[in-house]
Amino acid sequence: DALLRARVLRRIPHELGHATTAWLAGITAIPSVWKTLIFGRGWLVPVLVGAGNVALLWFGWRRNRMPLLLAGVALGGLQLVLTTTDLASAQVAITFGGDAGAMIIGMLLVLTFFAPAGSAFRKGALRWGLLVIGAATVTDTFATWWTARTDPSVIPFGEIEGVGGSDPTKLAAAGWSVEQIVDRYVLVGGVCVAVIVVATAWFTYRAHREA
């Protein structure tokens, strides 16, 4: 039961990765635990996502939070690229966004551990729970692709019952080579791990200085 719950918790960021990429591409998507339902493009999703980016920039500017400002700029730029790309390319990005998004979301969950005093993340044991989920997500996902560098047999090619082709299968069908699939996932995972390491070192150093 514990293993099943852990797998479900790690699966949620994966499906959110698909859905978030779809939203940034202006496509309606509804994530669930095992599958993300993808619909068509419309005007409502881009407007809502754009409004969210503006709110993030405004909040970061008012509170003088540089990470929020940078996040708003990055998401705005990503939205611009994905909403102006053709639908086929957007679908490939959504497919890649499963494991890639899982690692990014996992990284963000880990970073909530360093939330400032007074933050909602500091209430109770919330940040500890998010730390565990985030670390498990990043570790589990990145480990697969890191291992795939030397052992391609770990790549989950094939069909998933009730879903269809797995993400790597769909990416290969879209023209990506095995090397491209592995290298791009490893790049995303490597950046996420680097951000976590740098953030941990910085906040640890700052805590020692303040002490």
ABEGO torsion letter per residue (X at the ends): XAAAAAAAAAAAAAAAAAAAAAAAAGBBBBBBAABBBBBBBBAAAAAAAAAAAAAAAAAAAAAGBAAAAAAAAAAAAAAAAAAABBAAAAAAAAAAAAAAAAAAAAAAAAAAAABBBGBAAABEAAAAAAAAAAAAAAAAAAAAAAAAAABAAABBBEBBBGAEBBAAAAAAAAGBBAAAAAAAAAAAAAAAAAAAAAAAAAAAAAAAAAX
